[in-house]
Amino acid sequence: MGNISIIEKVENAIDEIRPYLIADGGDIKVVSVDNKNIVNLELLGSCEKCPISDMTLKNGVEETIKKHAPEIKGINSINS
């Protein structure tokens, strides 16, 4: 499969969960991966103001990203 970048791994993880977010009227965008391997995400649509978005990020998004890219140390929402 070649040498896949961290950002590609993160995007693949997001693509896996994106249908669930879109079904609820939301979406998520990868903004960057910093030099400490923290993924900065932007919540879009209904995810932006959802009261349980923090729980979704921790339990769903972060877990899925780490499954695809174990080198990731954590995630950060830039709009929370």
Protein Blocks (a to p, Z undefined) as FASTA:
>chain_A
ZZadfklmmmmmmmmmmmmmmmnopacddfbdcfkopacdddehjllmgmklmmmmmmmm
mmmmmmmmmmbgbdcdfkZZ
